[in-house]
Amino acid sequence: MGAGVLTPLLADAGLAVGPAGDLLMGEVPLRVVAEAMGTPTYVYNAAVIRERFARLDAAFGALPHRICYAVKANGNLAVLRLLADCGAGADIVSGGELLRALAAGFPAERIVFSGVGKTDDELQAAITAGVGHINVESVAELRRLAVLAEAQGARVPVGIRINPDVTAETHPYISTGKGGLKFGIPIDQLPDAYAVLDETSALVLDALAMHLGSQIMQPTPWVAALDRLLEVLANARRRGHAPTTLDIGGGIGIRYRDEAPMAPEDWVAAIHARLAATGCTVQLEPGRFLVGPAGVMLTRIVHRKHSGGREIAIVDAGMNDLLRPSLYQAWHQIVAVDAPEASTVPTDVVGPVCETGDFLGLERDLPEVPAGALLAVLGAGAYAFAMSSNYNARARAAEVLVDGDRWAEVRPRERLRDLFASETPDPFADEAR
Ligand SMILES: *Cc1c(COP(=O)(O)O)cnc(C)c1O
């Protein structure tokens, strides 16, 4: 593996090769964490998360802004608390994330509730909690929210998420700003939304919002979409609304391999003038940018084999632990923790799950380390543990937070017997036969 590819990836994660030649996160040897915790285990670097938050925050300078972390990227309470302590708000997409965000200590007014399919129960919970905004994604949802807000006698600040009909060059499963997708209200339906707002005093149009997709590497789509959003803002003002907030969504891309993601400063520079002219507070909803590079997944090689001319390393983490390679053909850099810079052979790194799509990486440059060797899968801080499952009756991994020279378990590995402890094997046992 070329050191040229590895060096920036290690730096992004706050990883370095220590005096003994193995990988350290901060000052903590990953080997020590794996020995104590077993594998697979997710390890997050608090210092990296704080630095990335601070850099994004600073990029906005004096422009009034609020960074609402997208909880779905990584909802561990320790990660959430860290970001709440940085001053972040939270962007949530379910009632479960509302509970998580409140439990982690985010003040309700710093929470924004997004999502296309919020149920009555979820909307009611958000009204009761007093979240900062509910971002509405359809006229039908707006109508429903008006009914619920009136019933509770509440005055609810809403954001309207428009669909700007802009294509972001990313994986089709994570592109969300194009017309015809399920996300946002198409601009030509906004008159219907205004009509709902005109008929109720329970809703206040406080924000206009958009979210273009995820892992976007250039400012261009935001520039194009912002022009649409600003037209909508002008129109809303003409109709007597006074939104205080422009929510420009998340989606800021990161480096997984050898990409050159836009620097946050360049991103802000490209959109600053448009935003400043509005006099609104800018709200953003980054998930991946803040936590993605900060995490690694530790896994050990269980067996090696050769087949069809290929070198295969079977590891103890599978698609249930890290779904992104199988779901999006995503690339995650894989490094041998004890020999990060050793010479390599092309190796397929595959999981134990009974699916051909169960791999972490194919034809990877890895040293021929034996069974038992420890690997680190980089870029595993976002949409990694959060997407894990119990498929194949596999317990979900442990999670660890590293902060400088300290580390702590922040979620234990699941216990196998707990996976089925609440199930009922014989539901009709009491019935007469
Ligand atoms: C997923 C999502 C985000 C976060 O996206 P990232 O690519 O992780 O920054 C922000 N806003 C909304 C509405 C989302 O659905």
The ligand as an ORCA input file, in Angstrom:
! r2SCAN-3c Opt
* xyz 0 1
  C     -28.663     12.125      6.751
  C     -29.041     13.555      6.870
  C     -28.073     14.498      7.222
  C     -26.621     14.162      7.433
  O     -25.959     13.805      6.265
  P     -24.365     13.642      6.281
  O     -24.018     13.209      4.929
  O     -24.044     12.616      7.314
  O     -23.785     14.968      6.635
  C     -28.475     15.812      7.393
  N     -29.769     16.180      7.207
  C     -30.727     15.296      6.879
  C     -32.121     15.761      6.687
  C     -30.398     13.963      6.686
  O     -31.351     13.085      6.325
*
